[in-house]
Amino acid sequence: MKLNTKVWLTLLVLFIVFGGILTFYLSGKSEDIPSDQDLMASMRIATLIREGKAPDFMLKDLEGKSVRLSGLRGKVVLVNFWTTW
């Protein structure tokens, strides 16, 4: 079975493209890519690496009921303190 010219050209182009992608992928050096810590330091953003639990506290919700942080264990909690001047 003889392959025609279009098939050979298609295979050749695919081979070249695949080779170029593979070469580009393998030529990347991990030293050239800054780590998250380096990026944060370059923007002068301090990172807090602290493992532990947040201190327990109690606040009132919008309905006036008391809510303790320890009662919300296992849930995502967003505390937004704000004021108007």
Secondary structure, DSSP 8 states (H G I E B T S, - for coil): ----HHHHHHHHHHHHHHHHHHHHHHH--GGGS--HHHHHHHTT-------S-----EEE-TTS-EEEGGGGTTS----------
